[in-house]
Amino acid sequence: MREYLLMALVAAAVTYLLVPLVRVFAIRIGAMPEVRDRDVHTTPTPRLGGLAMYGGLVAGLLIASQLPYAGGRLAEGKTVIALIAAGGLITLTGFLDDWWGMDALIKLAGQIGAAGVLVAFDVSLPWLPFPTALGGQIILDSTLSPLLTILVVVVMINAVNFVDGLDGLAGGIVGIAAMATWTYSIVLSKDYGDTSINVTAAIASVLIGMCLGFLPHNFHPAKIFMGDTGAMLIGLVLASTMITITPLDSTSINRFPVILPMLVPVAILVLPLLDLIMAVIRRTSNGLSPFSPDRGHLHHRLLDIGHSHRRSVLIMYTWTFLFAFTVVAMSVEGVPLVLFPLTVLLAVGVLVMMALPSWRARRSGGGGAGAGGRHGRPGGGPVQGQSRPLPPETPGPRSVAADDDTAVLSVLPDLSLTAPTPGFSAPETPR
């Protein structure tokens, strides 16, 4: 346990100490666009925080590879080199996008390239771990293994990027998901000993440290955003935890824990996918194109009904924590697999209820449900019942394509649970 703690502390310390330097660098090169009407923040804020997170990743992995127990398996293979190389490529892609702006297809190519680097260093899915009741594990051939690995990495990168819309939101959610993955790994290591489980636990520890080191600078009001540089990086690292755990021989496990590596990341995927589905339903029902942009993220709805910026983020943290660790607890108890979809439905239902204005109005005695709380005061509290004038949109250094939340989903809508608010454009810049 102390070795995992050391990895996390090193990654956190390096990330935390590098952020002020990166902030100065971002300001000097102009990676700090003007505020637009689609943004939640009200003052120009530098991006490129992912550069500091990459420094934390490299430091954490190098320390981990020198530790006798936790880093033993990590040092045996090529995982450290794979993550440093793939992380470097995705960080470079995000840096250029945050600085100059990048076409969505070019950014997608960078994501595929980073995933390809992992595959080239043998960090890939050898099989899909399904329980015997569902047909048992599916062995992947030399063609399917790289393709599915790249697909998992790209989807995870864009899921994290898509959910990154408020100060501290993506970093906190990914950190919580990494904590759940680490807990799951430690539980299984008691049964399997010194196996690939240790690799997953080591990577998860470093990822936790990266997020914890960055959050003090990024929590509202943020001094710096991670940008695509950081969002894509932590998405890549989170995906690697999902990939490295599957080589564990699962033939002796025939129940729920077998497919948990594919279920824990749902704590991140559910939110953007729910938003996406609801956006398509909402827009088509109103006679609009499903791709027509509006301001309708779930976290925007939490702001609109009166939650402050910080409270909205904390609500999302709480939901993710309860959901992710419920899944882990279910795996420890070995409950039937059918309970997982029921848990997902219950969790989604709770989140939907929290974002409904009418529910919020009843909770507050009929007040505070208006949209006037969309903009927060500098200290983080909402301004109830009134709206501040939006600043005029000033063209920033990013291209139009770079304004979207993701590369793959750049043309996809934002999500929301109610009708769109007219007059708003595309989603906000990644934090």
C-alpha positions as CSV (number, residue, x, y, z in Angstrom):
1,M,0.0,0.0,0.0
2,R,2.8,2.4,0.8
3,E,4.3,1.9,-2.6
4,Y,1.1,2.8,-4.3
5,L,0.8,5.8,-2.1
6,L,4.3,6.9,-3.0
7,M,3.5,6.7,-6.7
8,A,0.4,8.8,-6.3
9,L,2.2,11.4,-4.1
10,V,5.1,11.8,-6.6
11,A,2.6,12.2,-9.5
12,A,0.6,14.7,-7.5
13,A,3.5,16.7,-6.3
14,V,5.1,17.0,-9.8
15,T,1.8,17.9,-11.4
16,Y,1.0,20.5,-8.7
17,L,4.5,22.2,-8.9
18,L,4.5,22.3,-12.7
19,V,1.1,24.0,-13.1
20,P,2.3,27.5,-12.2
21,L,5.1,27.2,-14.8
22,V,2.8,25.9,-17.4
23,R,0.3,28.7,-16.7
24,V,3.0,31.3,-17.3
25,F,4.0,29.5,-20.5
26,A,0.4,29.3,-21.7
27,I,-0.1,33.0,-21.2
28,R,3.1,34.0,-23.0
29,I,2.3,32.0,-26.1
30,G,-1.3,33.1,-26.2
31,A,-3.0,29.9,-25.3
32,M,-5.6,31.9,-23.4
33,P,-8.5,32.8,-25.7
34,E,-11.1,35.5,-24.9
35,V,-14.4,34.5,-23.2
36,R,-17.2,33.6,-25.6
37,D,-20.9,33.6,-25.0
38,R,-20.9,29.8,-24.9
39,D,-18.4,29.7,-22.0
40,V,-19.2,29.3,-18.3
41,H,-16.1,31.1,-17.1
42,T,-16.2,34.9,-17.2
43,T,-12.5,35.8,-17.5
44,P,-9.8,34.7,-20.0
45,T,-8.2,31.6,-18.6
46,P,-5.0,29.8,-19.9
47,R,-5.2,26.2,-21.1
48,L,-2.4,23.6,-21.5
49,G,-2.7,22.3,-17.9
50,G,-2.3,18.9,-19.4
51,L,1.4,19.6,-19.9
52,A,1.8,19.6,-16.1
53,M,-0.2,16.4,-15.9
54,Y,2.0,14.7,-18.4
55,G,5.0,15.6,-16.2
56,G,3.3,14.0,-13.3
57,L,2.6,10.9,-15.4
58,V,6.2,10.5,-16.4
59,A,7.5,11.0,-12.9
60,G,5.0,8.7,-11.3
61,L,5.7,5.9,-13.8
62,L,9.5,6.2,-13.5
63,I,9.2,6.0,-9.7
64,A,6.7,3.1,-9.9
65,S,9.1,1.1,-12.2
66,Q,11.8,1.2,-9.5
67,L,9.6,-0.1,-6.6
68,P,10.1,-3.8,-5.7
69,Y,6.5,-5.0,-5.4
70,A,4.0,-2.6,-6.9
71,G,6.3,-1.7,-9.8
72,G,7.8,-5.2,-10.3
73,R,5.3,-6.3,-13.0
74,L,5.3,-2.8,-14.4
75,A,9.0,-2.9,-15.0
76,E,9.0,-6.3,-16.6
77,G,7.0,-5.3,-19.7
78,K,6.9,-2.3,-22.0
79,T,4.0,-0.6,-20.2
80,V,6.0,2.3,-18.9
81,I,7.6,3.1,-22.3
82,A,4.2,2.6,-23.9
83,L,2.4,5.1,-21.7
84,I,5.2,7.7,-21.8
85,A,5.3,7.5,-25.6
86,A,1.6,7.3,-26.2
87,G,1.0,10.0,-23.6
88,G,3.6,12.2,-25.2
89,L,1.9,11.9,-28.6
90,I,-1.6,12.7,-27.2
91,T,-0.2,15.5,-25.2
92,L,1.4,17.0,-28.3
93,T,-1.8,16.7,-30.2
94,G,-3.8,18.4,-27.4
95,F,-1.1,21.1,-27.1
96,L,-1.3,22.0,-30.8
97,D,-5.1,22.0,-30.6
98,D,-5.3,24.2,-27.5
99,W,-2.7,26.6,-28.9
100,W,-3.5,26.9,-32.6
101,G,-6.7,24.9,-33.1
102,M,-6.9,21.7,-35.0
103,D,-9.2,20.1,-37.5
104,A,-11.3,17.3,-35.9
105,L,-10.0,14.6,-38.3
106,I,-6.4,15.5,-37.5
107,K,-7.1,15.4,-33.8
108,L,-8.8,12.0,-34.3
109,A,-5.7,10.8,-36.2
110,G,-3.6,11.8,-33.2
111,Q,-5.8,9.8,-30.9
112,I,-5.6,6.8,-33.1
113,G,-1.9,7.2,-33.3
114,A,-1.5,7.3,-29.5
115,A,-3.7,4.2,-29.2
116,G,-1.5,2.6,-31.9
117,V,1.6,3.3,-29.9
118,L,0.1,1.3,-27.0
119,V,-0.7,-1.6,-29.3
120,A,2.9,-1.5,-30.7
121,F,4.3,-1.9,-27.2
122,D,1.9,-4.9,-26.5
123,V,-0.5,-3.0,-24.4
124,S,-3.6,-4.4,-26.0
125,L,-6.7,-6.5,-25.3
126,P,-5.9,-10.3,-25.8
127,W,-9.4,-11.3,-25.1
128,L,-12.8,-10.1,-23.9
129,P,-13.5,-11.4,-20.4
130,F,-17.0,-12.6,-20.3
131,P,-18.5,-15.0,-17.7
132,T,-19.1,-18.6,-18.7
133,A,-22.9,-18.0,-18.6
134,L,-22.4,-15.5,-21.4
135,G,-20.2,-17.7,-23.5
136,G,-16.9,-17.4,-21.7
137,Q,-13.9,-15.2,-22.7
138,I,-13.6,-14.4,-26.4
139,I,-10.1,-14.7,-27.7
140,L,-9.1,-11.9,-30.1
141,D,-7.0,-12.6,-33.2
142,S,-4.2,-10.4,-34.4
143,T,-6.6,-8.2,-36.3
144,L,-9.4,-7.8,-33.8
145,S,-7.1,-7.2,-30.8
146,P,-5.5,-4.0,-32.1
147,L,-8.8,-2.7,-33.6
148,L,-10.7,-3.1,-30.3
149,T,-7.9,-1.7,-28.3
150,I,-7.8,1.4,-30.4
151,L,-11.6,1.7,-30.3
152,V,-11.6,1.5,-26.5
153,V,-8.8,4.1,-26.2
154,V,-10.4,6.6,-28.6
155,V,-13.9,6.2,-27.1
156,M,-12.5,6.8,-23.6
157,I,-10.5,9.8,-24.6
158,N,-13.5,11.4,-26.2
159,A,-15.8,10.5,-23.3
160,V,-13.5,12.3,-20.9
161,N,-13.2,15.2,-23.2
162,F,-16.9,15.4,-23.7
163,V,-17.7,15.6,-20.0
164,D,-15.1,18.3,-19.4
165,G,-17.3,21.4,-19.1
166,L,-17.0,22.9,-15.6
167,D,-14.0,23.8,-13.5
168,G,-12.6,20.6,-12.0
169,L,-15.3,18.3,-13.4
170,A,-13.3,16.0,-15.6
171,G,-10.3,15.8,-13.3
172,G,-12.4,14.9,-10.3
173,I,-14.6,12.3,-12.2
174,V,-11.5,10.6,-13.7
175,G,-9.8,10.6,-10.3
176,I,-12.8,8.9,-8.7
177,A,-13.0,6.3,-11.5
178,A,-9.3,5.6,-11.0
179,M,-9.8,5.2,-7.3
180,A,-12.6,2.6,-8.0
181,T,-10.3,0.8,-10.5
182,W,-7.5,0.8,-8.0
183,T,-9.8,-0.6,-5.3
184,Y,-11.0,-3.3,-7.6
185,S,-7.4,-4.2,-8.5
186,I,-6.3,-4.5,-4.9
187,V,-9.2,-6.7,-4.1
188,L,-8.4,-9.1,-6.9
189,S,-4.6,-9.0,-6.1
190,K,-5.4,-10.8,-2.8
191,D,-6.6,-13.8,-4.8
192,Y,-4.2,-13.6,-7.8
193,G,-1.0,-12.3,-6.2
194,D,1.7,-10.8,-8.3
195,T,0.1,-10.6,-11.7
196,S,-1.0,-8.0,-14.2
197,I,-3.4,-6.7,-11.5
198,N,-0.3,-4.9,-10.0
199,V,0.2,-3.1,-13.3
200,T,-3.3,-1.8,-13.3
201,A,-3.1,-0.7,-9.6
202,A,0.2,1.1,-10.3
203,I,-1.2,3.0,-13.3
204,A,-4.4,3.8,-11.4
205,S,-2.3,5.2,-8.5
206,V,-0.3,7.5,-10.9
207,L,-3.6,8.7,-12.5
208,I,-5.1,9.5,-9.1
209,G,-2.0,11.5,-8.3
210,M,-2.2,13.4,-11.6
211,C,-5.8,14.4,-10.9
212,L,-5.2,15.4,-7.3
213,G,-2.2,17.5,-8.2
214,F,-4.1,19.4,-10.8
215,L,-7.4,20.0,-9.1
216,P,-6.2,22.6,-6.6
217,H,-5.4,24.8,-9.6
218,N,-8.5,23.9,-11.6
219,F,-11.3,23.9,-9.0
220,H,-13.7,26.8,-9.4
221,P,-12.6,29.5,-9.9
222,A,-10.0,27.8,-12.1
223,K,-6.6,29.4,-12.6
224,I,-5.9,27.2,-15.5
225,F,-7.8,24.6,-17.7
226,M,-6.4,21.2,-18.6
227,G,-7.7,21.8,-22.1
228,D,-7.7,19.0,-24.7
229,T,-4.1,18.5,-23.7
230,G,-5.1,17.1,-20.3
231,A,-8.5,15.7,-21.0
232,M,-7.2,13.5,-23.8
233,L,-4.2,12.4,-21.7
234,I,-6.2,11.3,-18.6
235,G,-8.7,9.6,-20.9
236,L,-5.8,7.6,-22.5
237,V,-4.4,6.7,-19.1
238,L,-7.8,5.6,-17.8
239,A,-8.3,3.5,-20.9
240,S,-4.9,1.8,-20.2
241,T,-6.1,0.6,-16.8
242,M,-9.1,-1.1,-18.5
243,I,-6.8,-2.7,-21.0
244,T,-4.0,-3.9,-18.7
245,I,-6.3,-5.7,-16.3
246,T,-7.9,-8.0,-18.9
247,P,-4.9,-10.2,-19.6
248,L,-5.6,-11.7,-16.2
249,D,-6.8,-15.3,-16.7
250,S,-10.5,-15.1,-16.0
251,T,-11.5,-18.7,-16.6
252,S,-11.8,-19.4,-12.9
253,I,-14.2,-16.5,-12.4
254,N,-17.7,-17.1,-13.7
255,R,-19.6,-14.3,-12.1
256,F,-19.9,-10.6,-12.0
257,P,-16.2,-9.6,-11.3
258,V,-15.0,-10.9,-14.7
259,I,-16.4,-8.1,-16.7
260,L,-15.9,-5.3,-14.2
261,P,-12.9,-3.8,-16.1
262,M,-15.5,-3.0,-18.8
263,L,-18.0,-1.7,-16.3
264,V,-16.1,0.7,-14.1
265,P,-15.5,3.2,-16.9
266,V,-19.2,3.4,-17.4
267,A,-19.0,5.9,-14.4
268,I,-17.6,8.3,-17.0
269,L,-19.4,7.1,-20.2
270,V,-22.9,7.2,-18.8
271,L,-22.9,11.0,-18.4
272,P,-21.9,12.0,-21.9
273,L,-23.9,9.2,-23.5
274,L,-27.0,10.2,-21.6
275,D,-26.5,13.8,-22.6
276,L,-26.1,12.8,-26.2
277,I,-29.2,10.6,-26.4
278,M,-31.4,13.2,-24.6
279,A,-30.1,15.9,-26.9
280,V,-31.0,14.0,-30.1
281,I,-34.5,13.3,-28.7
282,R,-35.0,16.9,-27.6
283,R,-33.9,18.5,-30.8
284,T,-35.7,16.1,-33.2
285,S,-38.9,16.5,-31.1
286,N,-38.6,20.2,-31.6
287,G,-38.1,20.0,-35.3
288,L,-34.4,20.7,-35.1
289,S,-31.4,18.9,-36.5
290,P,-29.9,16.5,-34.0
291,F,-26.6,18.2,-34.7
292,S,-27.8,21.8,-34.1
293,P,-25.7,23.2,-31.2
294,D,-27.2,24.6,-28.0
295,R,-26.2,25.1,-24.4
296,G,-27.7,22.0,-22.9
297,H,-25.1,19.9,-21.0
298,L,-26.4,18.2,-17.8
299,H,-24.0,20.3,-15.7
300,H,-25.5,23.4,-17.4
301,R,-28.9,22.3,-16.3
302,L,-27.6,22.1,-12.7
303,L,-26.4,25.7,-13.0
304,D,-29.7,26.8,-14.6
305,I,-31.9,25.5,-11.7
306,G,-29.9,27.4,-9.1
307,H,-26.9,25.3,-8.1
308,S,-23.6,27.2,-7.8
309,H,-20.7,26.2,-10.0
310,R,-19.0,24.4,-7.2
311,R,-22.1,22.7,-6.0
312,S,-22.9,21.4,-9.5
313,V,-19.4,19.9,-9.7
314,L,-19.7,18.3,-6.2
315,I,-23.0,16.8,-7.2
316,M,-21.4,15.1,-10.2
317,Y,-18.5,14.0,-8.0
318,T,-20.9,12.4,-5.5
319,W,-22.9,10.7,-8.2
320,T,-19.8,9.2,-9.8
321,F,-18.3,8.1,-6.5
322,L,-21.5,6.3,-5.4
323,F,-22.0,4.7,-8.7
324,A,-18.4,3.5,-9.3
325,F,-17.9,2.2,-5.8
326,T,-21.3,0.5,-5.8
327,V,-20.1,-1.5,-8.8
328,V,-16.9,-2.4,-7.0
329,A,-18.8,-3.5,-3.9
330,M,-21.1,-5.6,-6.1
331,S,-18.1,-7.3,-7.6
332,V,-16.7,-8.1,-4.2
333,E,-19.9,-9.7,-3.1
334,G,-20.3,-11.6,-6.4
335,V,-23.9,-10.5,-7.0
336,P,-25.7,-11.7,-10.1
337,L,-24.8,-9.8,-13.3
338,V,-28.5,-8.8,-13.8
339,L,-28.2,-6.3,-10.9
340,F,-25.7,-4.2,-12.8
341,P,-28.1,-2.7,-15.4
342,L,-30.6,-2.2,-12.6
343,T,-28.0,-0.2,-10.7
344,V,-27.2,1.9,-13.8
345,L,-30.9,2.7,-14.3
346,L,-31.3,3.7,-10.6
347,A,-28.2,5.9,-10.7
348,V,-29.2,7.6,-14.0
349,G,-32.7,8.1,-12.5
350,V,-31.3,9.8,-9.4
351,L,-29.1,12.1,-11.5
352,V,-32.1,13.0,-13.8
353,M,-34.3,13.8,-10.8
354,M,-31.6,16.1,-9.4
355,A,-31.5,18.1,-12.7
356,L,-35.2,18.5,-13.1
357,P,-36.2,22.1,-12.3
358,S,-39.6,21.0,-10.9
359,W,-37.9,18.7,-8.5
360,R,-35.5,21.4,-7.4
361,A,-38.4,23.8,-7.0
362,R,-40.3,21.4,-4.7
363,R,-37.1,20.9,-2.7
364,S,-36.7,24.6,-2.2
365,G,-40.3,25.4,-1.5
366,G,-41.0,26.6,-5.0
367,G,-38.1,29.1,-5.4
368,G,-34.7,29.0,-7.1
369,A,-35.7,27.0,-10.1
370,G,-35.3,29.7,-12.6
371,A,-32.5,29.9,-15.1
372,G,-31.1,33.0,-13.5
373,G,-28.6,31.0,-11.6
374,R,-26.7,30.1,-14.7
375,H,-23.8,32.5,-14.0
376,G,-22.0,32.4,-10.7
377,R,-20.5,35.1,-8.7
378,P,-16.7,35.2,-8.6
379,G,-16.8,33.3,-5.3
380,G,-18.8,30.5,-6.8
381,G,-22.3,31.3,-5.5
382,P,-25.2,31.7,-8.0
383,V,-26.9,35.0,-8.7
384,Q,-30.5,34.0,-8.2
385,G,-33.3,35.5,-10.3
386,Q,-31.2,37.6,-12.6
387,S,-28.8,37.2,-15.5
388,R,-25.6,39.1,-16.1
389,P,-25.0,40.3,-19.6
390,L,-22.9,38.0,-21.6
391,P,-19.5,39.3,-22.8
392,P,-19.2,39.9,-26.5
393,E,-17.7,37.0,-28.4
394,T,-14.1,37.7,-29.4
395,P,-12.4,35.3,-31.8
396,G,-9.7,33.3,-30.1
397,P,-6.7,31.6,-31.6
398,R,-8.6,28.3,-31.9
399,S,-10.2,27.3,-35.2
400,V,-13.9,26.5,-35.4
401,A,-13.2,22.8,-35.4
402,A,-11.3,23.1,-32.1
403,D,-14.3,24.6,-30.3
404,D,-16.0,21.3,-30.0
405,D,-15.7,19.0,-27.0
406,T,-14.2,16.1,-28.9
407,A,-12.6,15.2,-32.1
408,V,-14.7,12.2,-32.9
409,L,-17.9,13.8,-31.5
410,S,-17.2,17.3,-32.8
411,V,-20.4,17.5,-34.7
412,L,-22.6,15.8,-32.1
413,P,-24.9,17.8,-29.9
414,D,-24.7,18.7,-26.2
415,L,-27.0,17.0,-23.9
416,S,-29.7,18.1,-21.7
417,L,-32.9,17.0,-20.1
418,T,-35.2,19.8,-21.1
419,A,-35.9,21.9,-24.1
420,P,-32.9,23.9,-25.4
421,T,-32.4,27.5,-24.5
422,P,-32.4,29.5,-27.7
423,G,-29.6,31.8,-28.6
424,F,-26.7,29.7,-27.4
425,S,-24.1,28.2,-29.5
426,A,-21.7,25.3,-29.2
427,P,-20.4,23.8,-25.9
428,E,-17.8,25.4,-23.7
429,T,-14.1,25.0,-23.9
430,P,-12.7,21.9,-22.2
431,R,-11.4,22.7,-18.7
